[in-house]
Amino acid sequence: QVQLVESGGGLVQPGGSLRLSCAASGIRFSVYAMGWYRQAPGKQRELVASIISGNSINYADPVKGRFAISRDNAKNTVYLQMNSLKPEDTAVYYCKASRQLSNVEYVYWGQGTQVTVSS
């Protein structure tokens, strides 16, 4: 059974920092592309950052220079370090694992963790 469990969300003041973690089980973690997405109330889910098995990294423009994604394949965990947080970063943050094998795409999502940036 595949599980992705996010943690590290919470309430933080503008300008503050949070570190999200996503622990995966039930998959061969190292061959999966991992991503962080977020969904604010009334908005569509959007990509925040992604990291593939070869450590190629991609960031959405609004978070470039403030957020950093990393992975530890030995711990089956992906992280999102969020600095200089802004109120517009408030959202539920989701972890996603994906891979394509023999023309079949395997996609798994975590349950999400709330991040609220407010004074």
C-alpha positions as CSV (number, residue, x, y, z in Angstrom):
1,Q,0.0,0.0,0.0
2,V,1.4,3.4,-1.0
3,Q,1.4,6.2,1.5
4,L,2.6,9.7,1.3
5,V,2.5,11.5,4.6
6,E,3.1,15.3,4.8
7,S,4.1,17.1,7.9
8,G,5.5,20.5,9.0
9,G,2.6,22.8,8.2
10,G,1.3,25.4,10.5
11,L,0.7,29.1,11.2
12,V,3.7,31.4,10.6
13,Q,4.0,35.2,10.4
14,P,4.9,36.9,7.1
15,G,8.7,36.7,6.5
16,G,8.9,33.5,8.5
17,S,10.0,30.0,7.5
18,L,8.6,26.5,7.5
19,R,10.0,23.1,6.4
20,L,7.6,20.6,5.0
21,S,8.4,16.9,4.9
22,C,6.7,14.1,2.9
23,A,7.6,10.5,3.9
24,A,6.8,7.9,1.3
25,S,6.2,4.2,1.8
26,G,5.1,1.4,-0.5
27,I,7.0,2.6,-3.5
28,R,10.6,2.5,-4.8
29,F,11.1,6.1,-3.9
30,S,14.3,6.7,-5.8
31,V,12.8,6.2,-9.2
32,Y,9.8,8.5,-8.6
33,A,9.6,12.2,-9.5
34,M,8.5,14.1,-6.4
35,G,6.6,17.3,-6.3
36,W,5.0,19.8,-4.0
37,Y,1.7,21.3,-5.0
38,R,-0.6,23.8,-3.2
39,Q,-4.2,24.7,-3.4
40,A,-5.6,27.9,-1.9
41,P,-9.4,28.3,-1.2
42,G,-11.3,28.9,-4.4
43,K,-8.2,28.2,-6.6
44,Q,-6.9,25.3,-8.6
45,R,-4.1,23.1,-7.3
46,E,-0.8,24.4,-8.7
47,L,2.8,23.1,-8.9
48,V,5.2,24.7,-6.4
49,A,8.3,22.7,-7.0
50,S,9.4,19.3,-8.4
51,I,12.5,17.1,-8.2
52,I,13.1,14.1,-10.5
53,S,15.1,11.0,-9.7
54,G,18.1,12.6,-11.4
55,N,17.8,15.6,-9.0
56,S,16.7,18.0,-11.8
57,I,14.7,20.7,-10.0
58,N,11.9,23.0,-11.2
59,Y,10.2,25.9,-9.3
60,A,7.1,27.9,-10.0
61,D,7.9,31.6,-10.6
62,P,6.2,32.9,-7.4
63,V,8.5,30.8,-5.1
64,K,11.8,31.1,-6.9
65,G,14.5,32.3,-4.6
66,R,12.4,31.6,-1.5
67,F,11.6,27.9,-1.5
68,A,13.9,24.9,-1.9
69,I,13.0,21.4,-2.6
70,S,15.3,18.5,-1.8
71,R,15.1,14.7,-1.4
72,D,16.7,12.0,0.7
73,N,16.4,8.7,-1.0
74,A,17.8,6.9,2.0
75,K,14.9,8.2,4.1
76,N,12.2,8.0,1.3
77,T,11.5,11.6,2.1
78,V,11.1,14.9,0.1
79,Y,11.4,18.3,1.7
80,L,10.2,21.8,1.0
81,Q,12.1,24.6,2.8
82,M,10.0,27.7,2.6
83,N,11.6,31.0,3.5
84,S,10.4,34.6,3.4
85,L,6.8,33.4,3.5
86,K,4.0,35.7,2.3
87,P,0.3,35.7,3.0
88,E,-0.3,34.6,-0.6
89,D,1.6,31.4,0.2
90,T,-1.3,30.3,2.4
91,A,-2.7,27.0,1.0
92,V,-2.9,23.3,1.6
93,Y,0.3,21.8,0.4
94,Y,0.3,18.4,-1.2
95,C,3.1,15.9,-1.9
96,K,2.9,14.0,-5.2
97,A,4.9,11.0,-6.4
98,S,4.9,10.0,-10.1
99,R,6.6,7.8,-12.6
100,Q,5.9,6.5,-16.1
101,L,6.5,2.8,-16.7
102,S,5.6,1.0,-20.0
103,N,3.3,3.8,-21.0
104,V,1.5,3.7,-17.7
105,E,1.7,6.7,-15.4
106,Y,1.6,6.0,-11.7
107,V,0.6,8.9,-9.5
108,Y,0.2,9.1,-5.8
109,W,-0.9,12.0,-3.5
110,G,-0.6,12.8,0.1
111,Q,-3.4,14.1,2.3
112,G,-2.1,17.6,2.4
113,T,-0.8,19.9,5.2
114,Q,-2.1,23.4,5.9
115,V,0.2,26.4,5.7
116,T,-1.2,29.7,6.9
117,V,0.9,32.9,6.7
118,S,-0.7,35.6,8.7
119,S,0.2,38.2,11.3
